[in-house]
Amino acid sequence: ALADARVDAMIVPVGKGVLICRKV
């Protein structure tokens, strides 16, 4: 569970960054 939480914490910001990069 802790490992999943850490992965989500890293994937979420990265996913948002990708969306922002695509928009730009």
C-alpha distance matrix in Angstrom:
0.0 3.8 5.4 5.1 6.2 8.7 9.9 10.5 12.3 14.4 15.1 16.2 18.9 20.0 20.4 22.5 24.5 25.3 26.5 28.6 30.1 31.0 32.7 34.6
3.8 0.0 3.8 5.4 5.0 6.2 8.7 9.9 10.5 12.6 14.2 15.4 17.4 18.7 19.8 21.6 23.2 24.5 26.0 27.7 29.0 30.4 32.1 33.7
5.4 3.8 0.0 3.8 5.4 5.1 6.2 8.6 9.8 10.8 12.2 14.2 16.3 16.8 18.0 20.3 21.6 22.4 24.3 26.2 27.1 28.4 30.5 31.9
5.1 5.4 3.8 0.0 3.8 5.4 5.0 6.1 8.5 9.9 10.2 11.9 14.6 15.2 15.7 18.1 19.8 20.4 21.9 24.1 25.3 26.2 28.1 30.0
6.2 5.0 5.4 3.8 0.0 3.8 5.5 5.1 6.1 8.7 9.8 10.5 12.9 14.4 15.1 16.8 18.7 19.9 21.2 22.9 24.5 25.7 27.2 29.0
8.7 6.2 5.1 5.4 3.8 0.0 3.8 5.5 5.0 6.4 8.7 10.2 11.6 12.7 14.3 16.1 17.3 18.7 20.5 21.9 23.1 24.7 26.5 27.8
9.9 8.7 6.2 5.0 5.5 3.8 0.0 3.8 5.4 5.2 6.0 8.5 10.5 10.6 11.8 14.3 15.5 16.2 18.2 20.0 20.9 22.2 24.3 25.8
10.5 9.9 8.6 6.1 5.1 5.5 3.8 0.0 3.8 5.3 5.0 5.8 8.7 9.7 10.0 12.0 14.0 14.9 16.2 18.1 19.6 20.7 22.3 24.1
12.3 10.5 9.8 8.5 6.1 5.0 5.4 3.8 0.0 3.8 5.8 5.7 7.0 9.0 10.4 11.5 13.0 14.8 16.2 17.4 19.0 20.7 22.1 23.4
14.4 12.6 10.8 9.9 8.7 6.4 5.2 5.3 3.8 0.0 3.8 5.7 5.9 6.4 8.7 10.4 11.0 12.5 14.7 15.8 16.7 18.6 20.5 21.5
15.1 14.2 12.2 10.2 9.8 8.7 6.0 5.0 5.8 3.8 0.0 3.8 5.7 5.1 5.9 8.6 9.8 10.3 12.2 14.1 15.1 16.3 18.3 19.8
16.2 15.4 14.2 11.9 10.5 10.2 8.5 5.8 5.7 5.7 3.8 0.0 3.9 5.5 5.1 6.3 8.6 9.9 10.8 12.4 14.3 15.5 16.7 18.5
18.9 17.4 16.3 14.6 12.9 11.6 10.5 8.7 7.0 5.9 5.7 3.9 0.0 3.8 5.4 5.1 6.1 8.7 10.0 10.5 12.2 14.3 15.4 16.5
20.0 18.7 16.8 15.2 14.4 12.7 10.6 9.7 9.0 6.4 5.1 5.5 3.8 0.0 3.8 5.4 5.0 6.2 8.7 9.8 10.4 12.3 14.3 15.2
20.4 19.8 18.0 15.7 15.1 14.3 11.8 10.0 10.4 8.7 5.9 5.1 5.4 3.8 0.0 3.8 5.4 5.1 6.3 8.7 9.9 10.7 12.5 14.4
22.5 21.6 20.3 18.1 16.8 16.1 14.3 12.0 11.5 10.4 8.6 6.3 5.1 5.4 3.8 0.0 3.8 5.4 5.1 6.2 8.6 9.9 10.6 12.4
24.5 23.2 21.6 19.8 18.7 17.3 15.5 14.0 13.0 11.0 9.8 8.6 6.1 5.0 5.4 3.8 0.0 3.8 5.5 5.1 6.1 8.6 9.9 10.5
25.3 24.5 22.4 20.4 19.9 18.7 16.2 14.9 14.8 12.5 10.3 9.9 8.7 6.2 5.1 5.4 3.8 0.0 3.8 5.4 5.0 6.1 8.6 9.9
26.5 26.0 24.3 21.9 21.2 20.5 18.2 16.2 16.2 14.7 12.2 10.8 10.0 8.7 6.3 5.1 5.5 3.8 0.0 3.8 5.5 5.1 6.2 8.7
28.6 27.7 26.2 24.1 22.9 21.9 20.0 18.1 17.4 15.8 14.1 12.4 10.5 9.8 8.7 6.2 5.1 5.4 3.8 0.0 3.8 5.4 5.1 6.2
30.1 29.0 27.1 25.3 24.5 23.1 20.9 19.6 19.0 16.7 15.1 14.3 12.2 10.4 9.9 8.6 6.1 5.0 5.5 3.8 0.0 3.8 5.5 5.1
31.0 30.4 28.4 26.2 25.7 24.7 22.2 20.7 20.7 18.6 16.3 15.5 14.3 12.3 10.7 9.9 8.6 6.1 5.1 5.4 3.8 0.0 3.8 5.4
32.7 32.1 30.5 28.1 27.2 26.5 24.3 22.3 22.1 20.5 18.3 16.7 15.4 14.3 12.5 10.6 9.9 8.6 6.2 5.1 5.5 3.8 0.0 3.8
34.6 33.7 31.9 30.0 29.0 27.8 25.8 24.1 23.4 21.5 19.8 18.5 16.5 15.2 14.4 12.4 10.5 9.9 8.7 6.2 5.1 5.4 3.8 0.0
